[in-house]
Amino acid sequence: MYNDENNLYNYTYRKDGSELSHQRETVRPGGQPGPQGPELEVRPVKKNRLGLKITALALVCALLGGAAGGGAVWAASRYVEEGNKSEINVSNRPVTQVALRNVDGKTAMSDAEVYAANVNSVVSIRTSATAGYNFFGQPVQSASAGSGFILSKDGYILTNYHVVKGAETVTVTTYSGDEYSATYIGGEEDYDIAVIKVEAQELQPVTLGDSGTLNVGDHVLAIGNPLGELTFSMSGGMVSCVDRAINVDGTPFNMIQTDTSINPGNSGGPLFNQYGEVVGIVSAKYSQSSSGTTVEGLGFAIPMNDVFSMVKDIMANGYVSNRAYLGITPQTMTENWAAQYHYDVTAGVFITYVEPDSAAEKAGLKMGDVITKVDGTEIKTVEDLNLAKKKYSAGDAASLEVYRPDGTVTVEITWGAAPKEEQAAQQEQSYPNGGNDNSGNRNGGYYSDPFEDLFRYFYG
């Protein structure tokens, strides 16, 4: 709305803008003019039949509009004078009341209903950390912002790992304006998930959905904290692709691709399906290609099915105890290695070391083997193997196709669990003081890091 105090409407009864100041002559008996005096002008009273017609027309419109189920249009304001007749028509349609529905996984909901049902389950996350020290040795604080969503009534919240990594303080704000200090419970950097907790009761949790039911073209919605300022904003779009393999800062991810508007600050927020269920965790945006071309409408979310078991594990143990683990030291096979060792394959994962008593050793894998397939999925690089491994948990079985100089063999393995010491080391590296760390904040703010591949990742 724009208002201009100088843009005023002035009305006059003459086209030239002048006003009449009439004087009449007084005529004496006998036809002689007398002295002139001030005019007492008497105008006939005219019935405003046009106004009656407008009123009648408005009543007819109201009756007809009501019968048709729509809002009637009526003359809300008018200016009617000689030489100037104006009307302004305004709808009297009442404000739409959004029904507050429960998410049952069976009833499709309007966008407004999805928002109303879930906005109290979405949170804004602010973090702070020491980014360094100034010339006088004083600590310089940095800040960043992200989003998250409530998992349980007693305060467990899911977000992205990169949103809270290295934070000294984590503050959570709900839609009602309540603020809480959050504690870091645990996370998994390879999957970019983290669980934090606030001390509260009777919070409103989301309903998690099956991301495996998504189809290209399905309508999806995101609620989050874009730019750290436009809190609890909703954007909508469609699923552009499912099971999209991307590489983010050297880490492979399996993602839901969407054209839903995603911006810095949306990270960690929920992606909803049309039933109001959370099917993904908003995580990354494709904003610039390797050639520098700016693009729009390419956002990504982590499928809920890929991380659900890990989230429960983190809530229970503080780390992912059932992450699939093979127990090898891998290297990407190259043409130079193939020539050096006289191998017939130039792509795959070359095993340079096998850990004792690991899943790899129990399955019969050995140094010099080259893994080329996992359950039929072609493996060309270490990144391919890591991405394939994310589909499994400890205890799951898989079939590996392995190249050896004397021929290709099929090896059946049962995935092991990542050693607890490795998990503890990962937590210690990111949070050496139990969540108080200033080494991984990446200078805070709404951090954007360009990668060698086509993706740019938004932190916070």
Rosetta blueprint (number, residue, H / E / L):
1 M L
2 Y L
3 N L
4 D L
5 E L
6 N L
7 N L
8 L L
9 Y L
10 N L
11 Y L
12 T L
13 Y L
14 R L
15 K L
16 D L
17 G L
18 S L
19 E L
20 L L
21 S L
22 H L
23 Q L
24 R L
25 E L
26 T L
27 V E
28 R L
29 P L
30 G L
31 G L
32 Q L
33 P E
34 G L
35 P L
36 Q L
37 G L
38 P L
39 E L
40 L L
41 E L
42 V L
43 R L
44 P L
45 V L
46 K L
47 K L
48 N L
49 R H
50 L H
51 G H
52 L H
53 K H
54 I H
55 T H
56 A H
57 L H
58 A H
59 L H
60 V H
61 C H
62 A H
63 L H
64 L H
65 G H
66 G H
67 A H
68 A H
69 G L
70 G L
71 G L
72 A L
73 V E
74 W E
75 A E
76 A E
77 S E
78 R E
79 Y E
80 V E
81 E E
82 E L
83 G L
84 N E
85 K E
86 S E
87 E E
88 I E
89 N E
90 V E
91 S E
92 N L
93 R L
94 P L
95 V L
96 T L
97 Q L
98 V L
99 A L
100 L L
101 R L
102 N L
103 V L
104 D L
105 G L
106 K L
107 T L
108 A L
109 M L
110 S L
111 D H
112 A H
113 E H
114 V H
115 Y H
116 A H
117 A H
118 N H
119 V H
120 N H
121 S H
122 V E
123 V E
124 S E
125 I E
126 R E
127 T E
128 S E
129 A E
130 T E
131 A E
132 G E
133 Y E
134 N L
135 F L
136 F L
137 G L
138 Q L
139 P E
140 V E
141 Q E
142 S E
143 A E
144 S E
145 A E
146 G E
147 S E
148 G E
149 F E
150 I E
151 L L
152 S L
153 K L
154 D L
155 G L
156 Y E
157 I E
158 L E
159 T E
160 N L
161 Y H
162 H H
163 V H
164 V H
165 K L
166 G L
167 A L
168 E L
169 T E
170 V E
171 T E
172 V E
173 T E
174 T E
175 Y L
176 S L
177 G L
178 D L
179 E E
180 Y E
181 S E
182 A L
183 T E
184 Y E
185 I E
186 G E
187 G E
188 E E
189 E H
190 D H
191 Y H
192 D L
193 I E
194 A E
195 V E
196 I E
197 K E
198 V L
199 E L
200 A L
201 Q L
202 E L
203 L L
204 Q L
205 P L
206 V L
207 T L
208 L E
209 G L
210 D L
211 S H
212 G H
213 T H
214 L L
215 N L
216 V L
217 G L
218 D L
219 H E
220 V E
221 L E
222 A E
223 I E
224 G E
225 N L
226 P H
227 L H
228 G H
229 E L
230 L L
231 T L
232 F L
233 S E
234 M E
235 S E
236 G E
237 G E
238 M E
239 V E
240 S E
241 C E
242 V E
243 D E
244 R E
245 A E
246 I E
247 N E
248 V E
249 D L
250 G L
251 T E
252 P E
253 F E
254 N E
255 M E
256 I E
257 Q E
258 T E
259 D L
260 T L
261 S L
262 I L
263 N L
264 P L
265 G L
266 N L
267 S L
268 G L
269 G L
270 P E
271 L E
272 F E
273 N L
274 Q L
275 Y L
276 G L
277 E L
278 V E
279 V E
280 G E
281 I E
282 V E
283 S E
284 A E
285 K E
286 Y L
287 S L
288 Q E
289 S L
290 S L
291 S L
292 G L
293 T L
294 T E
295 V L
296 E L
297 G L
298 L L
299 G E
300 F E
301 A E
302 I E
303 P E
304 M H
305 N H
306 D H
307 V H
308 F H
309 S H
310 M H
311 V H
312 K H
313 D H
314 I H
315 M H
316 A H
317 N H
318 G L
319 Y L
320 V L
321 S L
322 N L
323 R E
324 A E
325 Y E
326 L L
327 G L
328 I E
329 T E
330 P E
331 Q E
332 T E
333 M L
334 T L
335 E H
336 N H
337 W H
338 A H
339 A H
340 Q H
341 Y H
342 H L
343 Y L
344 D L
345 V L
346 T L
347 A L
348 G L
349 V E
350 F E
351 I E
352 T E
353 Y E
354 V E
355 E L
356 P L
357 D L
358 S L
359 A H
360 A H
361 E H
362 K H
363 A H
364 G L
365 L L
366 K L
367 M L
368 G L
369 D L
370 V E
371 I E
372 T E
373 K E
374 V E
375 D L
376 G L
377 T E
378 E E
379 I L
380 K L
381 T L
382 V H
383 E H
384 D H
385 L H
386 N H
387 L H
388 A H
389 K H
390 K L
391 K L
392 Y L
393 S E
394 A L
395 G L
396 D L
397 A E
398 A E
399 S E
400 L E
401 E E
402 V E
403 Y E
404 R E
405 P L
406 D L
407 G E
408 T E
409 V E
410 T E
411 V E
412 E E
413 I E
414 T E
415 W L
416 G E
417 A E
418 A L
419 P L
420 K H
421 E H
422 E H
423 Q H
424 A H
425 A H
426 Q H
427 Q H
428 E H
429 Q H
430 S H
431 Y L
432 P L
433 N L
434 G L
435 G L
436 N L
437 D L
438 N L
439 S L
440 G L
441 N L
442 R L
443 N L
444 G L
445 G L
446 Y L
447 Y E
448 S E
449 D E
450 P E
451 F L
452 E L
453 D L
454 L L
455 F L
456 R E
457 Y E
458 F E
459 Y E
460 G L
